């Protein structure tokens, strides 16, 4: 062995093969771990790697991306081989001394490590979170990085709050840090909820101002809320620089919340959000900034102890300001006994639906950009049967699986099934206070049918099939989001999929949309829900 290496080193001493080495991404998110010297992806550094490197240096083989260490927890499957395909710029495990080249010096280090049975050096690189697809719709509140909100806690001469907390206390409910011991957890603050939901990607900050309106409540109702908005800003304009609430420097104050007394009534003050009356008016500016989204609502605080209704409502409305539509249905025709719930059953809870006591789903998190690149797995129908591991969606390591209908849009604005493993951890923990949840004590796999296509001009672009859109055919056609097995609406059964379940054409909702918007097109696919081991569900997708 020693004579062989002496001859090899003599032969290759002058050989220097460059290896493309790029700086790590600017966003430090999560570290993928591998081993320097593990060229064949078997999680060991041994003679097999030495042979592979020798052949490479002699020009008898090449080192491609499949020679980069693959985490078996995040593995794409191509053909008969399992290997990880990173984006360009990630460092190859063959460059042991990290000098940007693969040459004889790396060979010497590899041989030494094998002979001396040295512990291999860990290789790390950072994964970036995806660019939020929701950035393609018209909205003003960022879903990544720092985001800002101006809060006016308002009453009227003829309609007062029953209890008036301090500005500092309201700021704690809106922008306070996480506190798992808080009895209102996971709704201890809007900021803390979104920190968990976004895996630390959204940092919501802001300021609260008390204000009593100049006119009685009725003066500002119907189309006159713009008067109240102007009045609130004018009252503090001389003492506050509101330009600092444009966190992404797009020329708009990110979001404004006006919270009024409960006694103001639901007819005009039921919580809602949308572009303000001045969002498209360049002549109306506050400290040089236009006013972006506006939230109004009558969710007042009754005491300092119980405030879940307050924070949950404004978490939901904040989701709209980041660009998400409602997932519940609108009763535009005032139909008696109208069922507004967009997704039913134990698995149907979602913050943007009627169940505001829950986390956001994988659909929302994908659109908001709250997944790392490695956490989005995509089924490739040209490959055949593929197995994927799904982790707890309510944790930072939660991932998701997409099954596209045809070609997948690069920004996820197309039709696909989206699968996640949901639990009652973190932002879903309050669900355990519901009798129908405890009845089944069930967590598991849930599958969404999504069509996130867009429409409109660049000046105002929305999701084409969001609720209230004329394209949904009275909700019987395409919709932005549905859930499979949505017929489980009476809480007598769980519509989670569990180990041993099979999803095929016999399962309600497992069809692609046809040209008329009906779910009638056979997918030609079969999904097997395999075992739950060490907190991970294995899901296998294959041709039916």
N, C-alpha and C positions, 0 to 999 in steps of 0.2 A: 504493500500500500504506500509506503514512504517513497520507494523508488518511482512508483507511478506518478505521485504528486510532484516530485522533483522534475521529472520529464515534462509534465503538464505545465508547471509554472515556468519552466524555461521556454516552452513553446509559446506561452501566452503573455509573457512579461510585457511585451510592447502593445498588447491589445487593450484598447479602451473603447468600450461600447457605451455611447451616451444613453442616458435614460431621462425621459422628459420629467422634470421635477417642477411642480408649481407650488406656489404658496398656498397654505390652507385657507379655506373660505373665511371671509370676514366675520360671518355670524357663527359664533361658537354655540353649537346646539348639543350634540351628543357625540360620544366617541365610539367608533367601531373598533373593536380590538382584534388584532391578528398577531402572528408571530413572524419576526424577521427570519428569513431562511426557509419558511414553509412555502415552498414553491408549488407544490401539487395539491394544496388545500385539504390535507388530511389531518390537520391540527397537530402534526408532529414534525420535528426537524430531524431527519435521518438520512441514510445513504441514498434513498430515492430522490431526495432534493439535491443531493450532491451530484448524482448522475444527470439530473435535469439541467443543473447549472453548467456542468461540464459540456454537455451537448450544445447548450446555448452559446457558450464562449467559443466553441469550435465551429459554430455556424450550422449545426446539424438540426436545430430546432429553434423556435421563436418563443418568446415570452409575451403573452397577450394578457388581456384583462382577466382571463380565466385563471391565471396564476396568482391573482391577488386573493388573499385569504377570504374565505366566505364564512360569515357567521351563519351557523345552521339555523338560527332563529329567524333570520331574514334572508331567505334563499329563493331566488328565482330558478325555475327549472326550464332548461332548454334542451330539447332532444333527449338523449339518454344520460347526459351529464348534468350534475347540479353545480352551478357556479354563480358567483355574484358578479353583476355587471355594473361597475360604478361609472360615474361621469369622468371625463378626462381630467387629469391633474392629480388624481389620487396616487399615492406612492406605492410602488411595487415591493413585494416582500423580498425580492432578490437583491435589492440595494441595501445590503446589511450595514454598511458604514455610513449610509445616508449622505453620500457626497454627490448625489445626482447622477452617478454612473454605475453601471454594472460591469465589473472587470475582475481581474485575477485577485485583487485584494479582497473582494467579497468572497471569492472562492476559498481563499486562505482562512478567512474568519469562519466560514461555514464548516470547513474541515476541522478546524480547531474546536468549534462548539460541539461537533459530533464526537470527536475523539475524547474530549474532556467531559462529555456529558453535561455541558453547561446548560443552565436554564435559558431558554430562548428569550430574547428581548421582545417586549410587547410593542407592537406597532399600532398607533392611534391616528385617526383622522376625524375631522368634524363633518357632521351632516348638516346641511342647511334645511330650513323650513321652506316649503314651496311659496311662490308668490301667490297671494290670495286671488283665486278666480273671481271673487266678489268685487275685486277692483274694477272689473269690466262693466259693472252696473253703476248707475248714478247714485252716489252716496258721498258723505263728507266725513264720517267718523272712521279713522283707520282701524283695522282689525289686527294689526301687528305693530309692535313698538309702542311709543307713548301716544295716548289719545286723551283728549281734553273735553271736559263738560262744564258748562256754566249752569248752576242750579239756582233758581229763584223760588223760594218757599213763600207763596203769595196768599194773602187773604184779601177780602173786600170790605168796604165799610158796612155792608149789610150781610156779610157771610164770613164768620170768623172760624179759625181753627179752635177745636175744643181744648187742645193742648198745644203749647208753643215751645218746642225744644230749642235749645241754643243752636246757633249756626255751626259751632264746633261739633255738637253731637250729630247733627245731620251729615256733616262731612265725614264723620266716622262711619256712618251707615252707607254712605256712597263710596268713599275712597279709603276706608280703613284696611289694615292688613289682616291676613288670615288668622283665625282663632278657632281651632277645632273644639275648644272647650266652651265656646259661646253657645248658649241654648238655642240660638237661631241658626246655627250652622246647618247646612252649607250656605245659608243666605245671610251670613253675618255682615257682609257688605257686597255691593255690586262689584267693586274692584277685586275682592278676594275670590268671588265666584268665577270671574273671568280669568283671573290668574290661573286657577285650576283647569278650567275648561280649555284654555288656550295653551296649556303646557308652558306657561310662563312667557308667552309671546305678546300678550296684551297688557299694557300698564296704564290703566285708566286713572286719571287724576282730574282734579277740578276744585271749584270754590263754590260755597253756598252763600246766598244773600237773602235776608229777610226783606219782604217788601209788602206794603199795603197799597192796593190800587187806588187811584184817584176817584174812580166811578164805581157804582154798584155793579154787582155781578152780571146782571142782564145786559149791561152796556157792551160787554166783551164777547157775548155769545154769538152764535151763528157764524158770520164771516168776519167778525171783528176781533178775533184773537190777535191779529197783527198789531192792533192798537196796544194791547197789553204787552206784547213782546217789545215794541218800541219804547213803551213807558218804563218797563223794567230796566232796559239798558240805559236809557237816558238818566235814570235816577242815580246811577253809579258811574256814569261815564267820566265825570270830572275827577274821580278818585281812583279809578281802576284802569289799567291798561289791558283792554280785552284782546288786544292782538296776540297776547301770549297764549291764548286758548286755541290758536291755530297750530296744532302740534306738528302737522306734516307740511306746513307752509304752502298750502294750496290756495290760499287767499280767502278761506272760509273759517269762521269759528266752528269748530268741529260739531258740537251738539249743544243745544240749550234745553234744559228741563224747567218747565213751570209746573209746580205742584200746588194745587189749590185744596181747600177744605172738602171733606167728604160730603158735606151738606150742599156743596155746589150742584150736586146731582149728576146723573149719568147721561142725560140727554146730550149735553154739550161737553162734558168734562170727563167722560169715560177715557181711561188711558189710551192714547194713540200717538203715533209718530209719523213724520214725513217731512219732506222739504218745507222749510218755512215760507211764509208769504214773500220773503225777501231773498230767497235762495237764487232767484233768477233776475234779480234787480241790481245791476251794478251801481246804481245811483244811491242805494241805501247801504251805507257802510258804518261800521262801528270801529273806530281806531284803525281805519284803512282796510278792514276786513268785512266781507259779506257774511251773512248769517246762514249757516248750513242747516242741518236737521233741527227740528223742533219736536220735543216731547211735551205733551200736556196730559195731566191726569189728576184725579181726585183721591189719591192714596195718601191720606194724612196719617200722622203718627198720633196714637192715642196715649202712649206712655213710653217709658224708656226700656221696657222689657220685651215686649212682643211686637215685632215689626216685620215678620216674614212677608206679609201681604205687600208692604211698601217696597221692600227690596226686590221681591220676585217680579212684581209688575214692571218695575223700571229696568230690571235685567232684560225682560222680554222686549220692551220698547227700545232698549239700547241695541238689541240684536237687529232691529229694523234700521237703526241709524248706521249700522255697519253694512247694510245692504240686503239682509235676509227678508223674505216675504213671510206672511202668516202661513202656517200650515193648517190652521183650522179653516172652516168654510164660512162664507158670508151668505146670510139669508137676504139676498137682494130683493126677493119677491115677497118677503114677509110671510113665508109659508108657515102655517101652524105646526107646532111640534117639530120644527126643523132641526135636524141633527148637525150641529156645527162642528163636531169633533172630526178632525181630518184623518187621524189614525187611531184605531180602536184597540182594545184589548190590553193585556198586561204589558206587552212589548211595545205598545203604541205611544208611550209617554215621550214627550219632547218639549223643551222650553218654548219653542216657537209655535206649538200647538196649544190646546187648552190646558195641558198639564204643566203649568209653570212651576211645579214643585220638583222639577227634574233637571238633569243635565241636558246639554245639547247632543244631538245624535252625530254619527259619523258624517251624515250628509251636510249638516251645518258646519262642522269642523273642517271638512274638506273645502267647502266654498270659502270659508274664512281664512284658510291658509294655516291651519293648526295641526298639520302633519309634516313630519320630516320626509324627505324624498324616499328614504328607505322604508317608511311606514305605509306606503301606498303600494299594494300588490295588485297586479293586473293579470287576469287570465288571458292566455293566448290560445285562441281556438285552433291555430295551425299546428300546435304542439301535440295536442291530445290530452290525456288525463294528467292533471296537475294537483298537487296537494299543497296546502298553505296552512300556516300556523297563525291563529288569531289570539292576540293578548287582550287583557282587560281594557276595554275602551275608556274606562273612567280613571285611567292612570296615564302618566307621561309616556309610557311605553305602548299605549294602546295603538293599534294599527287597523287597517281596513283592507278589504278585497273588492276590486271592481271587476265586473263582467260586462264588457261593452257590447252594445248592439251595433255590429259593424265596426267602423273605425272610431276610436276614442279621440274626442277632441283634446288637443294638447292642454287646454285650460279647463277640461272637465265640463264643458258646456255642450253636452250631448246626452243621449239616452244610454243608461246602463243600470245594472243591478249593483247595489252596494251592500256589503255584508260586514257586520261587526259583532263582537262578543261583548254584550252589555252586562254589567253587574250593578249592585246597589252600594258601591263604594263612592267616597268623596261626594261629588255634586248630586249623585243619585241617592245618597243615604237617607234623605228625608222621606223617600218613597216607602220605606219600611214602616212608617206610621200609618199606612193605608191598609185596611183590613183585607182588601182584595189582593194585595201583594203578599201579605203574610199567609193568606189562604193557600197559596201554591209554593211560597218560598222558592220561586223559580227565577233563575237567571239563565242566560243562554245566548243563542245566535238569533239575530234578527236581520231580516233582509228587506231592503228598500228598493222600490222601483222609482228611478229618478229620470226626469228630463229637464236638464238645467240649461236648455237653449235660451238664447237672448233675442230680443227684438227692440226696435226703436232706433232713433238717430244717435250719433255720438253725444248730442246735447242732453238727451234723456233716454237712457237705455235701462231696460228692466228684464227680469226673467219672463220669458214668453208665456209660460204655463203657470204662473203664480195665481193664487186665488183672487177672484175678481176680474181676471182677464177674460176677454171674449173668446180666447182660444181654447178654453177648457170645456166648452160645450156643456155649460151648466154642471160642471164637475164630473160628467159622465165620460169625458174624453181624457186626453193627456192632462196630467197634473205634474207640477214641480216635484212632488213627493207623494208616494203611497207606501204602504207596508204590506208585505205578503201575509196572507191569512187574516186579512182585515175583517173577516166575517165574525171573528171572536169578539163580539161587542157587548156581551152581557156578563162578562167576568165569571162565567161558569167554566171557563177553560183557559189555559195559557197558550198564547200564540208565539211563544218562544220556540225555536227549534233546538232540540237537545240531541245528545249522543244517540246514534241509531236512526235518527230521522233521515228521510230522503225527500229532496225537493225536486219535483219533475212537473210535467204538464198537468198532473192531477191536483196540484196545490193551487189554491186560490191566489190569483195575482201573478203567477209565474208565466207570463206571456209578454211578448213585445207588443208595442202599439202598432195597429195597422194604419193605413192612410186616412182613415176616418176617425182615428183617435181611440178606437176600442182596443182593449187588451185581448187580442185574438191570435197573434202570430206565434206559432210554436217556436220555442227557443232552441229545440234540438239538444238540450243540455240536461244533465243530471247532477245534482249536488248532494253529496253524502256528508252528513255531520258525523264525524268520527269521535274519538275519545277526547275527554278533558283530562289532561295530565299536566301536573305542575303549573296550573293556572293558564294553560293554553289549549284552545280548541283546535283540532286538526279538521280541515274542511277539504274535501276532494271534489274537483269539478271535472266532468268528463262528458263525452257525447252520450246522448240518451240511447 
